[in-house]
Amino acid sequence: MASFYDAPRGEAYSWLIDYAMERSAVFVLARRGEFQLMEEAECIFSLLEPYLIEERSISEEEIMKRFEEETERGNGIEYGAGTYYIYECCEEAAAVLKEAADDLFAWQHPLLPEDLNFWDSNGQDFLYNVAHERMGGLPIDKEEAARISAMVPGLFLSRPEHKQFEAFWQDVLFHKPRKLEIFGFGIKEIPESIGELKGLKELMIHESYITSLPAALFSLTELEDLTVYTADLMEIPSEISQLTKLKRLNIACGSYHGPTNDIIRREEVSLTKVPPEIGRLKLLEVLSINYTGLKELPVEMGQLQNLRFLDLSRNQLLREPEFIGDLPELPYVNLSDNRYNSSPQNQRRIDYIE
């Protein structure tokens, strides 16, 4: 199975629908019983009715029996109770699917029927998709995966070659995903070419040897979620203020992506200050900075009025930050394990659940 690294969207999604239609016998959509669908989803069922071959239902009891007896659960779409609609593959149906969505992972209740899948003539998965988990793929060999991935921008398939950073990064720049995870390559710097990913919304960096963030990263103004886990980060650049759509920011030092005997002491971490410009991130909802040399924080953090989750545990803070008083409605704060209070239970208003 060649898995989708990111959701095929736009022209890649349209190309994929044609590709699957040509190679499959039927396609399938689900109606999960616990959801009330919106009018848009009901309209799709109506438009596809001329191409309906079969309608089948699977009860919760049947699902539980499969698990208890450890039998095959059927096709990938059949992971839960619901009604499954099986349609013939044809150009007219393809046109409906293309008009209804622009993203493979958009096939979710309540706006759309669930989990667009395609089956071959033997009733086996050809295009597998669990949209809410952002999981899907094609049962094709590595040669075919390489061929179509190189041919269709946005059809980003995870391939064995991606164990090497150079091959992975080449595909990243070609496909320009919206969600990117850079993990465990052992690299020492993030390429400046990351600035080419203008549509990037989520970025997770987990690389032990990264000590600085490239200037180009702060040109990614669509970014909403940034996570940086590394052993030792030199600084949070003031240019972070340019990421005006950022909603979640997570930074942790002392982080390793494999076993190591050389763990940096918290007192030795280079990150000792947060730039006051962070206060300009007006949309920030989640902020977590852990295991650093921070002894104090800028009062400008009190301007983060949308903040709902603040974790400043395991730092070197000498006192409770003054700006906390400027955020009286902040649902969750964790200040445990700092120099002024080493107790692991220094939290308040812990009713927040992300």
N, C-alpha and C positions, 0 to 999 in steps of 0.2 A: 504494500500500500504506500503510495506516494502522498504524503500529507500536505495540506495547504499550510504554508507558514503564516500567511495572512489571507483574509477573505478576498477572493477574486471579486473585483468590482468594475463598474464601468464597462469599457470595451472587453476587458478580460472576462467579465461575467457573461456578457453576451456571446463571446466566442465559446466559452465553456458550455453554455446551454446547447449550442449547435453541435459541439463535439460529442456531448453525452447523448443527444437525440439521435445522432447518426449511428451510435454504437450500442444503444440500449433498446430493449424491447418495450419497456414501460417506464413511467416515472410515478412517484408516490408522494402524497402529502398527508399530513396527519391533523386530526382534530382531537386535542387533549381535553378530556371531559371536564376538568376542573376550571377551565378558562372560558370566559364569555368573550366571544369574538366581536370585534368592531365591524362596522358596515363594510369597510374595505376588504376584510378577509372573506366575509360572506359573498361579496361580489365576485371574488376570484373563484370560489367554488361554483358560482352560477355560470361564469364565463367558460369554465372547464367542463361543465356537465356534458356537452356533446361528445367529449372524448373519454368519458368514464367507462371503464371496463368492469371494474369490480369494487365493491365496498365491503370491508371486513372490520369486525370489532374484536378487540382483545380486552378482556376484563382484568381487573386487579388480581382476582383469584388465579387466573391463568398465568399472569406474570409471576406471582409468588410461587406457584407450583413449579414453574421453570427453574426458579432459583433454588427451591428446596430439593428438586430432583437433579439439579445441576445438568439440565438438558440444554440443548441449543436454544438460545433466545430468539432465533429467527434473524431477520435482517436488521441492520444497524438502527433503522428508524423505529423498530419495535421494542424500544427499551422501557416502555410504560404503557399503561392502559390508555385506550383511545379508539377512535375510528380511523381507519386507513383507507384512502381513496387511491385507486390504481388506474392510471390513465394511459392511453396509447400515445406513443411518440409520433409526432407529426409537426409540420411547419406551423400550422395554425395554433397548436398548443404552445409551441415554442414562443410564438409572438406574444401570447398572454403572459408567459413567465417573464419575458424580457420587459414587458410594459409594467408588470406588477412590482418589480424590484430592480435594484441596481447593484446588489451586493448579495452574494450567496448566503451570508450569515444573517441577512435581513428576514429570512423566512422563520419568523417567530410570532407566537401569539402575543398580544391580541390583534395586532395590525394585519398579520398575514397568517395563512395556514402554516403549520409547523414543518420544518425540516425537509425541504425539497431533496429527494433522493431519486436515483435512477437504478433500475435493475436490468440485468442482462436476460437473455432468452432462457436461462436456467433458473431464473428467480434469485440470482445472487447480486450483491451490491456491485454496481459499476461506479456510481458517484455517491459517496457516503457523506452525510452532513448532519451534525447535531449543532444547530445554529446557536443556541444559548450557551453552549460550551465552547463555541468557536473552534469546533473540531470538524474535520472533513478530509476527504482524499479520494484518490483514484487507484484502483488495483492494476497498475501498469508497471512494466519493468523499468529499470533505471535508464535504459537507452531512450525509451519513449518519454520518460519524465524529463530527461535532459533536452530532448528535441523540442517538446512543446514549451518548456520553461524558457528556452532560449529564443523561441519564436514569438511569444505573447507577453508583452510587458504587463505586469500586474498579476500574472499567473505564477505566483511564487510558490514553488514546491520544495519541501525540505528534501535534501539529497545527501548521500554519503559524503560527497565532496565537500560539504559544508563543515566538516570537521576541521578543515584548513581555513584559517581566517581569510586568506586572500580570495579563495573561491567563494566563500560566504559573502564577503564584502562586495565582490563583483556583482553578485546577484542582488544584493541589497540596493546598490546604485541603479541597477537595471529595472527592478520591479517597484522600488520606492514604496515600501510598506507603510502603513499607518501605525503599526505596532512593531517595535524592534527590541529584541533582547540580545545583548552582547554578553555572553557568559562563558567563562572557563577557557578562553583561547590562550591565555598567558601573554597577552599583548601588553605593551608598556604605554601605548598612547592610542587615543581614538583619532582616526584620520580626520583632517579638516574637511574632507569631502562629505562629511556628514551634513554639511550645510546645504547639500543638494536635495535633501529629503524634506522639502518645504511643507509637505502634507503630514508629516509625522505628528502623531498625537500622544503616543505612549513610548517612553524610552526607559529601558532598564539596563544598567551597566553593572555587571558583577565580575570585576577583574581585579585580582589582588595587586597587580603591579601598576595600575593607573594611579598617578599622583596629581594629575591636573586635567582640567576639562578644556577641550579646544574652543577657541573663540567662536568658531562657526556654529557651535551648538546653540549659542544664544541668538542666532538668527532664525531659529525654528519657532516662529511666533505662533504656530498652531498647536504647540505642545501643551498638553493638559496634565500629563503625569510623568514625573521624572524621578527615577530611583538610581542612586549611586551607592554601591557597596564596594569598598576597596580597603586595603590594609591601611593606607595613609594618604589622606587628601591634603594637599598644600593649602588650598583656599576655596572659598565660594566666591567667585568673581562678582563684582558689583554689577556686571552686565546681566546678571540673572533677572534684573528688573525688566529686561526686554521681553521676558516670557510672560506677557500680560494675561494669557489665557490659562496659566498654570493653576490647577486645582489641587494637585497632590505633589508634595515634595518630600522625598525620603532620602536621607543621607546617613550612612553608618560606616565608620572606620573600624579597624580591627576585624575586617571581613575577609575570608579566604574561600576560594572555590575548590579547595582540596586539602588533604592532610598536610600539616606543617608543624615543625618544631620551633619555628621562629615567629612567635606571636608578639607583635608590638605592644608595649605597655601603654596604657591610656595616657599617662603623663608624657609620653614621647610622641604622641600624635601631633602632626604639624598644624592641623586645623584649630586655630585659637580664637577666631572671631567670625562673626556673621556681619556682612555688609549692611549698613542701614537702608540701602536701596531695596532690601527685601520687603520693606513696608509698602512698596508700590504694587505688590502682587495682590490686588484687591479681590481676586476671585479665589484665593487660596483657601481650601477647606481642611486639608490634612497636612500637617507639618511634623516631621519626625527627624530629629538630629541626635544621633547616639554615638557613644564611645569616641569622644573627641577631647581636645584640650580646652574647650570653651570654658572661660571663667565668668564671663558676663555677656549680656546680649543687648543689642541696641533698643532704645525705647521706641524706635519707629515700628517695632513689631506690634505695638499696640494699635497700629492702623489696620491690622489684618482682621477686620470686623466680620468677615465671613468664615473665620476659622472655627471648626467644629471638633478638631482632634489635634492635640498638641502633646508630643512625647519628646521631652528633653532629658530623659533618663540617661544614666551612665556617662555623664560629662564631668566637668571640673567646676561647676558653678559654685561661687562663693556665697551666694544668697539667692532667695527667690526673686526672679526677675520682676522689676517694678511694673512692667507693661501688663502683667497678669491682671492687675486691677483695672486696666482699661478694657478688658474683655470679660465683663461679668456674666455674659450669656454663654461662654465657652463650655460645652457639655463635658469634655473630657480633658484632663490635664494629668500628665505623669512627669514628676520631677524627681523621682527616686534615684538613689545611688549617685548623688553629687557630693561635693566636698562639704557643703554646709549641712547636709543631711544624708547620711549614708544608708538610711533605712530603705529596704526594698519596697516598703508600703507607704510611699508618699504620693498618693494619688487623691484626686477629688472628682466629684461628679462623674462617677464611672458608669453612668447609665447609658452612655453612648456605645452603640455597636455599629461598626463600619459595615 
